[in-house]
Amino acid sequence: MTEPNPSPASEAQLQAEVLAKALPHMQRYDDAIVVVKYGGHAISGEEGARTFAQDIVLLEQSGVNPVVVHGGGPQIGAMLQKLGIKSEFAAGLRITDKATVEIVEMVLAGSINKQIVGFINEAGGTAIGLCGKDGNMVRARKANRVVIAPGSNDEHEVDLGFVGEPDTVDTTVLDQILGRELIPVLAPVAAAVDGGTYNVNADTFAGAIAGALGAKRFLLLTDVPGVLDKNKQLIPRLTVTEARALIADGTISGGMIPKVETCIYALEKGVEGVVILDGKVPHAVLLELLTDHGAGTLITR
């Protein structure tokens, strides 16, 4: 025997109950700055991007001041392949020569940035696409990495080319935007002191922005549920001390290490809490901020 479909009245009642439960969370984040890093791997097709855009608009309409920072590694890789430019990596970062950095800037500050801006605007928001160069928002210094040669303990420094790390963050432009029903969407391309262009890891860029703004929350959307323990179970909450201990004992390893280190950096700069969560889960941002359930791993001081 099939269950009867819920009546319109019961559906409306359920929606009202959901909104009522969300109210305390809305009040908690009223007028707060929330930086959301939307990773290239978390951009799960057009439908996922549209859902994400709707969530960001809902946050802004509820009184939150969202700042979106996006990545685009897979999209950059696809464009480089299409153009016949080979990608090389060292210590998890793309080695970026002059030809590559031009493609990186085109894909990040052009294609992906404007696509996200368009989706947010279509959802009823008013988004502004920017990158670290605009208003000298982020100035970067050259990044180098030390790697260990396979099968030996020999360390050597790798020149990553036009890859940078945030050196200074000037929030003047963002200060003029936030609180005015505008949603900044930032591409992680930064200016060098000498006026050149640096490709900056999106996690690192977003952490620097969150720290400079003193954000209440920094959400790191990726393609994993969060920080996992040795049994591959989600750890819902960590302190900085606990996170460092898990790095030391190998529980946090591989690509999760730089993500957690970025979280720790943002917390030390004044962010209240950082969450690593799976951006491919529908409405992950709303689950984390506006429900009792939450999502991912919350890291606090």
N, C-alpha and C positions, 0 to 999 in steps of 0.2 A: 504494500500500500504506500503510495507516494505521499510525502508531506505536503500539506497545502502551502501555496505561496503566501509569504507574508503580505498583509494588507498595506496599502499606502499609509494608513494611519500608524501602523506599528513600525514601518520603516522610518517615518518622520519622527516617531518617539525615540527610536534608536539613535538617529542623527542628533537629536536634541541632547540625549544623554552623553553622547560622545563629546559634543561641544562643551557641555557643562563640566565634564571631567578635564577637558583641556584648559579651562579657564585659569586654574592656579599656575599652570605652566606658562601661559601667555603673560600673566602678571609678573612672573619671575623674570621673564626675558623682555619685558616692556622697556623700550628705548635702549636695550643692550646691543652691543656689537657682537655679531657672530660671523666669524670667518669660516667659509666652507671651501675646502680644497677638493675640486672635482677632478679626479684623476682620469688620464687617458684610458686606462683599463676599465674604469667605472662608467665610461660613456658607452652604454650598451645599446647602441642603435638609436634611431630617431625617436622611437616610442619612449625609451628610457630617458632620453634628453628632454623630451616634452614634459614627462612626469616630474623630473627634477626641477624644471623651470616653474611648473605650477606650484611646487612646494616652496620654492624661493619667494614667489609672489605672495603666497599665503602668509609666509613669515613676515614679509614687509607690511602686509595689510594688518597683521596682528600686533604691530608696534615694534617688531624687531628691526635692527639695522643690519641686513645681510651684506657680506662682501664675498664675492665668488672669485676664487683663484683656480684656474684650470690648467691641466697638463695637456699632453698630446703625443706621448712617445710613440704609440702604435701608428697614429696618423702621420707623424713625421717619417717613421720608418717606411710606410707605404709610399709616400711621395718620393723619398730618396730612391727607393727601388724602381719606381716608375721612371725616374730620371736617369737611372743607371749609376747612381752614386752609392758606393758600398759603405755600410755603416760598421764602425768599429767601436768597441766598448772597452773600458778599463775601470775596475773598481765600481762597476754598476753605472757608470756615466758614459754618455756618448762622446767619443772624441770628435770635436767639432772644428773642422778646418774652415777656411773662408767661404768656400762654395756651400758647405753644409749649413753654416750659420745663416746665410741668406735664405735658405729653404726653411730652416727652423723658424726664423722671424716671419716668413710669409705664412706658414701653416698656423703658428700659434697666434700671432697678433692679427692675422688676417682671417683665414678660413674658419678655424675653430672658434675664435673669439666672437666673430660676428654671427656665427651660427647660434651660439648660446645666447647672445644679445637678442637675436631675432626670436628665439623660442620664449624668452622671458617677456618680451614685448607682446608677442601673440597671446600669452597667458594673462595679459592685463597689467603687467608691470611696466616700469620705465627704466630700462637698463642702459648703461653707458660702458662701452668697451674701451679699455685702456691697457697699457703695458707699463713696465717699470720705467721706461724712458720718459713717459709723459709727466711733465712737471718735475723732472728729476726725482721721481718717486723712489726709485731704487737705484743706487749706484753700486756696482759690483767690482770686486777685485778678482784677478785671475785665480782659478782653482787648479791645484795640482794634487795628484794622489800618488801614494807610495804603494806599490804592489809587490807581491812575492812571486817569484818565478815558479811555475809548476815543477814539482819534484825536488825543490831545493828550499833553502831558507834565505836565499839571496833577495834582498830588497832593492828595488830601483824606482826612481821617480818617473812618472809618466806625464808627458806634456799633453794636456787635454785640449789644447788649442783655445778656441773661443768659448770656453766654459767658465762661468764665474760663480762666485759666492757673494751674497749680499754683504756690503760693507757699511752703507748708510741707508736709512729709510727716512724720507721726508713725507709726512702725512698731510701736507698742506692741501693738496688736491682732494684727498679723501675727506678731510675735515669739512671742505666746502660742499661735498656731495651728500654725506651721511646726514640723516635726519630731515631730508628734503624730498622724501618719497622717490628717491633715485637709487638704483642698485648698480654699484660698480662691478664690472666683470674684468678681471685682470689676467693678462697673459704674462708668463714668467720670462720676459725678455728685459734685460737691464742695460743701462748705459755704463760704459767704462769711464774712468776718470779722464782718459784722453779722448773721449767722444766716440769710441768704438762701441760695438754691440757684443753682449755676452748672453749666452744661453744659460739659464739658471735652473737647477732642478726645481720642479714645481712644489714639492713638499717643503724644501728649504725656503723658497720664496714666500710661500704662504705662511710658514712659521714666523718669518721676519716681519711680515705685514701684521699678523695677529699680535705679535709682541709689541710692535710699535704703536698699535692702536689700543693696547690693553684690553683685548677682546674678552668678553665673559666666557665664550666658548670658541674653540677652534676644532672644527670637525674635519677629519682626514678621511675622505671617502676613497676606498680602494676596492680591490677585488677579493678580499678575504674578510671573514667575520669580525676580526679583531686580533688581539694578542691571544695565542693559544698556549696551554700548558703542555707538559711532556706527553700527556695522553690525548693531545689534539682537541682538548675541550676549551671553550671560550673562557677567558678570565674577565669577569665583568668590571672589575675595578682594581686599580693599582696606584700606589704612591710612587713618587720619583725614586725613593730608596729601594722599593721593591722591584721596580722596573730595572734599575741598574744591577741589582742582584741577579735577575733573570738573564740579563745580557752576560754577566760574568760566568754563570753556570751553564750557558749554552742553550737555555730554554728559548730565549729570543735569539734568533740567528738569521743569517742570510739578509734578504732585502728588508726584513722587519727591523733590523738594527738601526739603519739610518732614519727610518720613520719614527721609531721611539726616541731616538736622539733629537730629532726635530721637535717632538712633543716636549721633551725635557727643556730644550732651549726656549721654546715659547713660554712655558711655565715660569722659567727663571726670569723672563722679560716682563712678567706680570699677568699673563693669561690665567684666568681662574681655573679652567678645566679644559682638557683636550680629549677628544674621543676618536679612536680609530674604528671605523665601521665599514661594512660592505655596501658600497654604493649601488650595487646591482639589485639590492632588495628594494622593491617598490616603496616609495615614501620613507626611505631610511632616515632622512633628515627630520621629518615630522615625528616618526617613532621615537627618535632620540630626544627631541626637544619638547614635544607637546604631549607625551604619554607617560604613564607610570612605568611602562614596560622598558623603555630605553632600548638601545641597540649598541653593539660593539663593546669596546673596552674604554672605560673612562679613566684617565690618568690625572691625578691631582698632586699638588705639592704635599 
